[in-house]
Amino acid sequence: MSEQAVETIALDRYECRSCGYVYEPEKGDDKHDIAPGTPFAEIPVTWRCPVCSAKKSAFTNIGPVGKASGFDENLKFGFGVNTLTPGQKNLLIFGALALAFLFFLSLYGLR
């Protein structure tokens, strides 16, 4: 017998912009008879937030569990260093420190 590895795809969670309620597909919604494992896209349009009764359109995608919310949106900010790999960031930081140290040492040559 060979066992096959079953790959589970993490479903995206959605947060109500009105009250902060997070719809988690793994849990579903007992109040409105939404079965666990139901993706947000498959929920009827008439579904409302169980906390504040906001419409389905008031929800925003916050990604799967374990992923930092807003991380992808923040990559476009800064001076372009948010898209660098850790190795490139180390080279940039320590290279700049070494260059500054060399400039500092070169001041001893001035008289």
Protein Blocks (a to p, Z undefined) as FASTA:
>chain_A
ZZdddddddddddddfknopacdfklopmknopaehiafklpcfkbccfklopafklpcc
ebjehiaghklmmmmgcjhlmmpcfklmmmmmmmmmmmmmmmmmmmmmpZZ
